[in-house]
Amino acid sequence: MDETPSGNAPSDSSPVPALPRRLAVGGAVTLLGAAALAAAGAFGVGRPAASAESRPPGPSYPPTHWIPASAANYTVSSRPGAYPVEYVVVHVTQETFPDTVKIFQNPAAKVSAHYLVASADGYVAQFVRERDIAWHAGNWNYNTRSIGIEHEGWVDRPEYFTDALYRASARLTAAVCDRYGIPRTREHIIGHAEVPGSTHTDPGPYWDWDRYMDLVTGQAPRGR
């Protein structure tokens, strides 16, 4: 996650100092030990209830739970009419799922993402509608042209990158790509660290890009 980018944001969304971040997550673990799975189960404790407005944006999306971010943390828009959607940006939260929700719902935070995927079971929460601009990339140009997907965890704790998280996220990314005609390639599915001007390292060295992209490209394509 990130704050609204300085110098490129609209005048009604001036940036504030970023909230403290812990490390940066990214990690791919194909086999989790019993202890790691037990830890992953604990990550889901305290998950907030989703709104009755929950609904996936399209038939190929995974089950999606609407937990709205504060309106002070994103820009209302009408994409893709106002801006083309050309990228998916992969993030790691550096927070637990419940703490990330609190940040996105805190109007002083000035940060949000469209989606958050839980570690334990791949639960997908949506905080910002895709037509609107989430403040996640630290680069206004990329914010306007991307969908931001956060993943619960830390870049140096690969046990958070469970099979359930990878699979749910890959299904979500594939659905977003199909909806907007985004190629399912690494040129268009990028990490936060790859956004121009980024000072972040997520999803980090343990994120298994080969595995993730195999899952994304393996999803059956759906028409827009």
PyMOL commands that set and color helices and strands:
alter all, ss='L'
color gray80, all
select helices_A, chain A and resi 34-43+71-73+97-104+140-144+158-160+163-180+192-194+209-218
alter helices_A, ss='H'
color red, helices_A
select strands_A, chain A and resi 64-66+74-75+87-90+115-117+124-126+133-134+146-151+189-191
alter strands_A, ss='S'
color yellow, strands_A
deselect
rebuild
show_as cartoon
